[in-house]
C-alpha cells in the first residue's frame, strides 16, 4: 500500500465475504483511480487503503434490482 496524495481520486471496490442471515462481512479495497485517461501514471491503480467492515441488512433494498445506482 502507498499513501494517498492531495488531488488523488479514490476508487473503491467492495466484496461481500460472508452473509449469515442479516449479518455480513465485507472487504473493501481503495485504489488510486486513473483520473486522466490521456496520461497513464505508473502508480494509477495502486492500493491506498484496505479495510473490512461488518454489515447488517434491513428489510428494504438500498439498490434498485439489477442496477448499480442507488434507488430513488
Backbone as CSV, one residue per row, in Angstrom:
resi,resn,N_x,N_y,N_z,CA_x,CA_y,CA_z,C_x,C_y,C_z
1,UNK,0.837,-1.179,0.000,0.000,0.000,0.000,0.881,1.242,0.000
2,UNK,0.344,2.279,-0.628,1.025,3.572,-0.628,0.061,4.622,-0.101
3,UNK,0.562,5.705,0.463,-0.337,6.743,0.967,-1.005,7.508,-0.168
4,UNK,-2.196,8.011,0.108,-2.884,8.877,-0.845,-2.219,10.251,-0.819
5,UNK,-2.360,10.981,-1.923,-1.808,12.332,-2.028,-2.941,13.303,-2.342
6,UNK,-2.712,14.557,-2.048,-3.689,15.578,-2.390,-3.989,15.546,-3.880
7,UNK,-5.255,15.574,-4.238,-5.656,15.540,-5.638,-5.922,14.146,-6.172
8,UNK,-5.557,13.098,-5.403,-5.866,11.729,-5.837,-7.368,11.518,-5.887
9,UNK,-7.796,10.721,-6.836,-9.202,10.341,-6.948,-9.312,8.879,-6.510
10,UNK,-9.958,8.616,-5.367,-10.053,7.233,-4.916,-11.132,6.463,-5.673
11,UNK,-10.901,5.167,-5.829,-11.860,4.276,-6.477,-11.929,3.045,-5.593
12,UNK,-13.120,2.695,-5.114,-13.257,1.594,-4.164,-14.026,0.427,-4.777
13,UNK,-13.630,-0.768,-4.362,-14.329,-1.989,-4.752,-14.607,-2.780,-3.480
14,UNK,-15.873,-3.108,-3.256,-16.266,-3.862,-2.068,-16.731,-5.253,-2.471
15,UNK,-16.380,-6.228,-1.645,-16.769,-7.607,-1.880,-17.383,-8.167,-0.608
16,UNK,-18.575,-8.707,-0.737,-19.200,-9.351,0.412,-18.546,-10.717,0.598
17,UNK,-17.930,-10.936,1.739,-17.222,-12.192,2.011,-18.116,-13.228,2.673
18,UNK,-18.950,-12.787,3.604,-19.798,-13.721,4.347,-21.167,-13.090,4.549
19,UNK,-22.195,-13.885,4.391,-23.564,-13.450,4.714,-24.185,-14.555,5.546
20,UNK,-24.639,-14.208,6.722,-25.300,-15.169,7.603,-26.547,-14.489,8.150
21,UNK,-27.693,-14.819,7.566,-28.923,-14.132,7.945,-28.848,-12.673,7.544
22,UNK,-29.009,-11.783,8.510,-28.960,-10.343,8.233,-27.564,-9.760,8.421
23,UNK,-26.613,-10.553,8.910,-25.256,-10.081,9.177,-24.327,-10.414,8.022
24,UNK,-23.348,-9.549,7.791,-22.385,-9.792,6.731,-21.019,-9.212,7.057
25,UNK,-20.020,-9.692,6.330,-18.652,-9.173,6.428,-18.232,-8.781,5.019
26,UNK,-17.730,-7.553,4.874,-17.349,-7.023,3.570,-15.897,-6.559,3.599
27,UNK,-15.153,-6.845,2.528,-13.795,-6.341,2.353,-13.825,-5.236,1.306
28,UNK,-13.112,-4.145,1.581,-13.078,-3.008,0.668,-11.624,-2.684,0.333
29,UNK,-11.337,-2.535,-0.962,-10.022,-2.126,-1.434,-10.176,-0.777,-2.131
30,UNK,-9.370,0.185,-1.722,-9.403,1.525,-2.315,-8.120,1.712,-3.119
31,UNK,-8.287,2.060,-4.390,-7.151,2.269,-5.286,-7.111,3.720,-5.756
32,UNK,-5.940,4.131,-6.192,-5.792,5.437,-6.823,-6.321,5.298,-8.242
33,UNK,-7.363,6.040,-8.571,-8.023,5.924,-9.877,-7.190,6.584,-10.971
34,UNK,-7.414,6.119,-12.181,-6.822,6.742,-13.372,-7.701,7.939,-13.693
35,UNK,-7.365,9.111,-13.121,-8.223,10.287,-13.254,-8.028,11.046,-14.553
36,UNK,-7.006,10.720,-15.312,-6.774,11.366,-16.599,-6.413,10.281,-17.607
37,UNK,-7.374,9.879,-18.402,-7.174,8.762,-19.331,-6.105,9.048,-20.376
38,UNK,-5.762,10.322,-20.587,-4.755,10.648,-21.602,-3.332,10.486,-21.074
39,UNK,-3.182,10.487,-19.744,-1.852,10.347,-19.138,-1.882,9.158,-18.193
40,UNK,-1.082,8.155,-18.484,-1.007,6.968,-17.635,0.187,7.090,-16.703
41,UNK,-0.089,7.134,-15.400,0.989,7.196,-14.417,1.293,5.791,-13.918
42,UNK,2.512,5.590,-13.495,2.936,4.271,-13.012,2.159,3.856,-11.765
43,UNK,1.688,4.838,-10.987,1.004,4.485,-9.743,-0.523,4.510,-9.845
44,UNK,-1.082,4.640,-11.046,-2.531,4.515,-11.209,-2.930,3.087,-10.861
45,UNK,-3.964,2.953,-10.070,-4.458,1.631,-9.710,-3.792,1.012,-8.497
46,UNK,-2.814,1.690,-7.889,-2.178,1.119,-6.704,-3.112,1.209,-5.505
47,UNK,-3.001,0.249,-4.615,-3.848,0.195,-3.418,-3.378,1.257,-2.437
48,UNK,-4.343,2.094,-1.975,-4.020,3.116,-0.989,-4.685,2.833,0.360
49,UNK,-5.654,1.901,0.392,-6.295,1.529,1.660,-7.050,0.219,1.492
50,UNK,-7.116,-0.534,2.573,-7.943,-1.738,2.617,-8.589,-1.799,3.985
51,UNK,-9.825,-2.231,4.020,-10.462,-2.417,5.316,-11.561,-3.456,5.219
52,UNK,-11.945,-3.962,6.378,-13.016,-4.956,6.495,-14.094,-4.349,7.368
53,UNK,-15.335,-4.520,6.948,-16.439,-3.977,7.712,-17.517,-5.006,7.947
54,UNK,-18.258,-4.792,8.997,-19.408,-5.650,9.277,-20.660,-4.910,8.840
55,UNK,-21.623,-5.651,8.327,-22.866,-5.028,7.862,-24.062,-5.738,8.475
56,UNK,-25.145,-5.041,8.508,-26.420,-5.590,8.996,-27.486,-5.096,8.043
57,UNK,-28.223,-6.020,7.442,-29.239,-5.631,6.470,-30.604,-5.493,7.132
58,UNK,-31.404,-4.632,6.521,-32.778,-4.453,6.960,-33.719,-5.160,6.006
59,UNK,-34.958,-4.781,6.035,-35.958,-5.414,5.168,-36.040,-4.777,3.798
60,UNK,-35.457,-3.583,3.629,-35.600,-2.845,2.378,-34.286,-2.816,1.602
61,UNK,-34.370,-2.942,0.285,-33.193,-2.899,-0.575,-32.697,-1.468,-0.725
62,UNK,-31.377,-1.291,-0.710,-30.777,0.027,-0.901,-30.577,0.300,-2.387
63,UNK,-30.311,-0.741,-3.163,-30.065,-0.614,-4.600,-31.285,-1.117,-5.362
64,UNK,-31.549,-0.489,-6.492,-32.618,-0.962,-7.362,-32.194,-2.303,-7.957
65,UNK,-33.107,-3.215,-8.115,-32.793,-4.542,-8.647,-32.141,-4.432,-10.017
66,UNK,-30.994,-5.117,-10.192,-30.304,-5.131,-11.487,-29.624,-3.823,-11.834
67,UNK,-29.357,-2.981,-10.840,-28.778,-1.666,-11.113,-27.567,-1.433,-10.232
68,UNK,-26.646,-0.590,-10.719,-25.507,-0.167,-9.913,-25.775,1.179,-9.251
69,UNK,-26.951,1.746,-9.508,-27.288,3.064,-8.973,-28.201,2.932,-7.754
70,UNK,-28.027,3.825,-6.760,-28.938,3.796,-5.603,-30.370,4.022,-6.019
71,UNK,-31.272,3.453,-5.249,-32.695,3.618,-5.504,-33.147,5.016,-5.122
72,UNK,-34.107,5.572,-5.840,-34.652,6.905,-5.515,-35.635,6.801,-4.371
